[in-house]
């Protein structure tokens, strides 16, 4: 063995021992008669000392080392005279008697420190160095712990961990697939799975009863902070269950993880909020409940006063911002610019201030009396000192815009603490959503989601009114996971495909193997998939999932470390029967 101990375990109890350590040079300090080196491994940092007076040769050798050199040292554990209470090994140091350089290192392109001087692109290019930083390593260690606790909980509840194929058939619903050409089947392609949806349902048909997998999934989508082209799910399915069974068991998983990992105990059942309530009050199907600021429907209160924008708008809504009546003109102008930005897309913003002295000030004073403005504010539960922000337009779009404005105000007022966690279930989603461009219905979740039994009668007459037996687990404005009770009846599944515009032949071509399986006694079943990367990033207090992944892609979907994706050699393309065109 290259070491007897790690760099994070020695304490005063070990004083006097002769030990051997191995690791990387974190930093060096040359104080004339003494040289100090901080040696780092995965477990921590230990200070090494070299004395020029008693060990001139060894000390001179130490001074020739550089950052990130790999060393093996032997020496005696001694009490430090200048202790460092910030690290577990801060009471001791190693008086080195033997030094061996295991490997020299180039000067790293950025400092391997928590407060590094490396930009995002540079750190991603040298990700193997970035992973040496303690804060990044801790995220990966946290990821491991969450995975282990997930397995422990699900194993305790009789789930089997079963692998499903990575090379599957491409299906047209959902995001774009990543495709893989088949050399042995010229002109034909596999797809990488967006999720193991059909296979986990087949496992239920097979009688396995409870399945889970911490699984890689792939979607060819534009990237953002909580999205990568390859990501990880905690994927689960259960037989002979109804919606309440699934919600209770997986609410238990989230409670288990937060208790074991964060020491946080959720004692109350998670709130359950209908989709319609989430959209009308929060403008989002993943509401952040860490603060209030609900959307108030003002439509009937504000019409008929001669303000054309409101009189012609199908919907007018507002949010009340507590204590913000003192906002300056510059601040309200900034909010107007925010709602008019492409990411929000509103045409303008109206504000009302209920000043501390009881007076009212608004950007539409000339159309509305103080009594009118008071009624608006009171409808939203406001009081003196508050600010109301009002948007208008088509109802669905305006509520979403108000939801974005609500989150922006939550950020500005510091109401979205990363140390506070507010979970809930959003339930009763629509089964379908209508797309104006293609003039057809799409499945809001996926085409295997079961409608509520009482809505099956509307498949052919009014699919837009159908509700799904679907549910999302939401926390702090983030969708942590989602699932549904599945269709297990072949006739109902055929009706679903028909409502989505599939001909019987298309349904057979795309999903025939699943439909055939249903004819051999499919049990009632349902499941859920949690975004594992999102769960880790939330527990780590991060805004992006990237630093929870060992080797992530950048915002262009590229691995800049390995320079991937990259062109294929012409001989490979010929072998795959592929021609690349401009």
N, C-alpha and C positions, 0 to 999 in steps of 0.2 A: 504494500500500500504506500502511496505517496504521502500520506498524512496520518497522524494519530488522532487529530481533532480537526474540527472545522473552525472557521474564523468568527463564528458567532456564539461559541459555547463556553469559552473559558472565563472564569471568575476568580475572585480572591481565594475561593476554596481550593483552587488548583495551584496556588503559589508554591514555588519550589520544585514543581514538576518539570521534567525535560519533555518537550513536545515537538512534534513536526507538523508544520502547516504547509498548505499549498494554495496558491491563488494568484490574483492579478494585482499589480501595483495600482492603487487608487490615486495616491498622491505622495509626494516626497517633500521633506522639509530639512534643509541643511542649516544647522545652527552653529557652524564652526567646529566645535569639539564633538558635537553629537549630530548624527543623522537619523531622522525618523521616517519610516515608511508605513503607510496604512495599507495593509494587505486585505484584499477583498475576495470573498467567494459568495456563493448564493446565500449563505447563512448569516453573513455579517462582515464586520471589519475588525481587525485586530492590529494594534500598533506594534511595530517592530523597532528596536533601537540598536544603533551601532555606535560604539565609542571609539573615537579617533585615538585616544590616549592609550587604551588597552588593546585595541584591535585595529591598528592603522591599515593593515592590508585589507581586511574585511570591510572596513568603513570606506576605503577608497573604491573597492569593488562595488559597494552599494551605491556610491555617488554616480557611478556610470550607468545606472539603470534608468529606464524611462517609464512613462505612464503605460500601463497595460502590458508590461512585461509579465510573463508567467514564471513564478518563483516557487521553489521549495526551500523552506528554512527550518532549521532546528535550533532550539534555544531553551532558555529557562523562563518560566512564568514568574514575573515579579510584580509587586504592587507599584502602581503609577504614582508619581509624586504630584502630577497635575492631572487629576481625574476628569473624565468626560462623562457627565451624567446622561448625555443624549443617546448613548449607545450601550447595549447590554454588557459589552466587554470593556467599558470605559474605566474600570478600576484597575486593570492590569495592562501589562505590556510584555513583549517577549524580548529578552536580551539574547540576540542572535549569536550563535557560535559557529553555525555552518550555513552557507548560502549557495544555492545551485540555481542557475537560470535554466528553466525548462524550455523557454521559448522567448525570443526577443519579439518586439512589436514595433510597427511603424507608429509615428505620432498620429493619434486618432484625429479624424476630421472635425470632431466636436468633443467637448468635455463630457466625460461619463459621470455626470452629476444630475441631481434632480432638476436644478435650475441650469439646464444646459444652454450653450450658445448655438446649438444646431437648430436650423429651421426644419419644418415638417418634411420637405422633399429630401433634404440631406439625411435626416434621420431615417427615412424610409429606404433610402438607397443603401444605407449601412445599418439595416435593421438588426443584424446580429450584434452590432455594438450597442444600439439603442436598448436592446433587451437586457444589457448588463446594468442599466440604470435601475436603482432600487424601486422607484415608483412604478416602472413598467413591469419589473419582475413581480412585484406584489400583486398586480392585476392578474397576471398569469397564475400565480399561486392561489388567488381568490377564485379564479375560474375552476381550478382543480378541486378546491374544497366544495364549491357549489355542486359540481358534477358528482362528487362522492356522496354528498348528503342527499342529492336527488336519487341516486341509485339506492341508497340505504332506505329512504322513505318508500320508494316504489317497490323494492324487494319485500319490505315489511307488509305491503298491501297486495302481495301475490302477483305482481307484474313480472313478466319474463322479458328480458332484453334480447331482442331478435333483430338481426341485420336484414335489410332489404336491398334490392339491386340498385346500383348506381347508374347502370346503362339500361334505360327504359324506353318506352315508346312515347313519342311527342304527341301531346294532346293540345287542342286549340284554345282551351279556356285558360284564363289567368294571364300572367306575365309572359314575355317572350322566353322561349327555351334556349339554353345552350345546347348545340347539337354536335354529335360526334359521328364522323363518317365510318362506315363499316367496310374494311378492305375485303373481307370475304363475301360481302353482299354488295357488289358495285351499285352505286346510285342510291343506296339506302342508308338511313341514318338512325342512330340512337339519339335520345335526349338525356341530359342530366336532370335528375328529379327536382322539381320545384318543391315537392314534399313527397313523402311516401304514402300519399293518401289512399290510392287504390290498393296498394299492397297491404296496408294495415287493415283495410276492410276485408281483404281476402283472408288475412290471418284470423279475423273474427269468424268468417265462414268456415275456416278450418278448425274452429273449436278451441283456439288458444286462450280465449276468454279475456286476458289482460296482457297487453303488449306495451312496451316502451322502447325507445331508442334515442340516444343523444346523437343526432344524425346531421350530416352535411346536406344542405339544400342549395339550389342554384337558380338564380333568376337574372335574366339579361335585362336589367332595369337601369335607369339613370340613378346615380348614387347620391347619397346625402349622409348626414351625420349618423343616422341609425340604420343605414342600409349598405350592404356589401354584395358583390356579385355571388360570393359564396358565403353562407352563414350557417349557423347551427341552431337546431331546434331540439327541445325536449318534446318528442313526439309520442303520443299516447292514444290508446284505444281500449275500450271496454265493451263487453257483451252484457246483454240483459240489464240495461240501465236506462233510466230516464234522466232528464236534464238535471234535476235536483241531485241525483246521485253523483253525477260528474262534477257539479259545482262544489259539493261538499268535500269530495275527496281531494280535488285539486286546490281548493281553498286551503285545505289542510297541508298540502305540499308547500304553498307559499308561506304559510304561518311557520311551518317547520324550518324552512330555509332561513327566514328572517330571525328566528329565535336562535338557531345554531350558529349562523354566520355573523349576524349583527347584534345579537343579544336583545332584539326587539320582539316583544310579545303582543300580538294582536288578540285581544281578549274577546272583542265583539265580533259577531258574524259580519262578513263583508256586505256593504250596502248593495242592493240590486236596483238598477235604474233602467227603465225602458229606454230604448233608442230614441223614441220621440221626445221624451223628457230631456235627454242629454242634448239633443239638437236644439230644442226650443229654448232651454235655459242656459246652455253653455256653448252652443254653436259648434259642437264637436262630439263625435262618437267616442272620444277618449278624454272626458273632462278631467281637469285638474281641480281637485276638491280641497287643496291646501288653503284656498282663499275663496271668498264668497263671490261678490260681484256678478250676480246672475243677470242674464239678459231680460229686459222688461219689454213687453209688446206695448208700444205707444200708439199703434195705428189709429184707433178710434179717438184717442185724446187729441191728436194734433191736426187732424184733417178739418177742412172747411174754414180756415182762417186766412186764406188768400196767398199762402206760401206755395207757389206752384209745384215745387219739387216734391213737397210732402203730399199735396192734394192729389198728385198724379201717381204717387208711388203705391204699389200694392201692399207694401209692408214698411213700417217704421219701427225700429227698435233701439233701445239704449242700454247702457250700463252705467251704474252709479259708482264713482271712484271715491271712496271715503277719504276725507281730509284733504282733497286736492283742489278745493276752490281757490286756493292761493296761487295756482298755476299762472305763470306769466303769459303774455301774448306769444313770446318766443316758444314757450313749451307747448302751447296749443297749436301753434303753427307746425312744430315738429310732429305732433300727432296727426295733423292733417296730411303732411308729407308721407307719414307712415301708411295711412290708410289708402292713399292714392298710389302707393308704390306698386310695381307689378306683382309682388308676392301677395298683396291683399286685393287690389283692384277696385276699390270703392271710388266713387266720383267726387266725394267730398265729405266733410265732417261738420256737424253742428254741435256746439257745446252750450251747456247751461251751468252757471255757477250760482250756488246758494251761499252767499257770503256769510261770514261769521256774524255780521250785524243784522242778518235777516233779509237783506236785499237780494235781488236777483239780477244777474247779468248774463246775456246770451248773445250769440252771433246772429240770432233772428229776432232781436228785440222789437223790430218795427212791425212784426206780424203777430206777436203774442204778448199779452199783458202779463204783469207779475203773477196774477192769480192763475193764468194758464200755466206758466212755468212752474209754479208751486205744485199744481196738480200732477205735472209730469214727474217732478222729483218725488212727491209723496207716493206715487204709483210704484216707484222703484225702491221705496223704503229709505229714501235719503233724508238727511237732516242738515242743519246749518253747518257750513264748512265743507260740504261735498261738491263734487263736480260730476255732471252727467255728460256722456258722450253719445251722440245719436247718429245712426246711419239709416239709409233708406234704399229701397230697391226691391227686386224679387225676393220673396220670403226666404227660400232656402239659401240663396247666395248671400243675402245680407246677414243672416244668422251666422254663417261661417265667417264672414268678415268681422262681425262683432266678437266672435270667439277668438279670432286672431288678435284683435285689439285688446280683448280682456287679458290674454296671456302677456301681451306687451306691457300692459299696465301692471300686471303682477310682477313682471321682471323689474320694471322701473321703481316700484315701491318695495322691492325686496320681500315679496310675499311667497316666493317659491323656494323655500329652504331645502337644500339637499339632505338635511338631517331629519326631515319630516316626511312621513310616508302615509298616503291616503289611498287605500285600495278600494275597488268596487268592481262589481260585475255589471256590464251593460248587456241587456237582454232584449228579446222581442225585436230583433232586426227585421227589416223587410226581406222577403225571400229574393226579390228581383230588384234591379235598378234599370231604368229606361235610359237609353242612349239616343239623343236626338240626331246625332250625325249618322248613325247606321240604322236608325229607326227600328230598334229591336231591344228586347230585354236581355240583360246579362245577369248571371247569378251574382248576388252581392258577396257571397262567400265562395262557394264552388258548387258544381252541379250535383253533388251527392248530399247536399244539406237537406234535411227533411223539413217540409212545411209543418206548421202546427196542424194536428189532425183535423181540426174543425175548418181549416182553410183549403183542404184538398179539393173541395167542390168548386173552387174558383179557378182551377188551372186553365180551363178553356174559356171561361166567361170574363174573368177579371183578375188576371195574375198580378196586377199592380197592387192589389189590396192584401196579398198573402203575406203572412208573417212566418219567419223561420224559427225553428227550434235551435237557435244559434246564440252564442254568448261570447263576450270578450272579457278577459281579465285586464283591468286598467289600473294604473297607479301613477299618480303625479303627472297626468297628461300623456302618458306613454302606454300604448297597447303592449302589455307583456305577453299575452297569449290569446288565442281564439280557437273556438271549436264549435261543434254542433252535434246534435243527434243526427244520424245518417239515415238515408233512405235504405230500407232493407227489403222492400217489396219491388219486384221487377216491374209490375204494372205502373206503380207510382214513379219509378225511375224513368220509364218510357214517357210518361206525361211531362216530367221535368225536361227531358231532352227535347220534346216537341215544343214546349213553351220557349226554349232557348233557340229554336229555329233549326234544330237538327232534323233531317229526314231519318226515317228508320234505317236506311242504308248507311248514312253517316254515323249514326249512333252505334250501329253494329261494327263499323270499321274502326271507330276510335275506342269504344268501350265494350266491345262484344264479350271479351273474356270475363269482365266483371258482371255483366248482365247474365251470362250463362251460369256463373257461380251462384248468383242469387236464386236460380231455379233449383238449387240443391239444398235448400233449407238454411237460408241466412238468418241469424238471430237478430233481434233488435240490438243496435249498438250505437255508440257515440264516443267521441273523444275530444282531444284538445292538443294544441301544439303551442309551447311557450318559446318565445324568442330568447334563446340561451344567452346570446351576446348582449341583448338589451337588459336582461336580468342581471348579468354580471356588471354591466356599466352602471346600472342604477345603484347597486350595492357598493360600487367603488366610488360613486359620486362624480361620474364622468358625464360629459355632454355627448360624447361620441363613442360608438362601439369599437372604433379602430384599435384603441390601446388595450382592449381586452382580447385581441386576436394576435397570436404570435407573429404571423406574417400576413398583414392585411394588404389590400389594394388601395391605390389612391383614388381621388375623385373621378379620374378618367378610367377607372377600372384596370389600371396597370400596376403590375408589380415592378417598381423601378429598380429593385435590387437585382432581380434576374432578367430584367428587360423583357417582360412578358405582358401581353401576347407578342409574338414575333412571326415573321414570314416562315413558311415551310420551304424546304429544299424542293426543287423541281422534281426530283426523283420520287420524293414522298408523295407529292401531289399526283404524279402519274400512277403510282401504286394505289392511291385512293380513288382514282378516276375522277379527280377534281381539277377544274380549270378556274383560275382566278382572273376575273375581268375587271377593267377599270370602272 
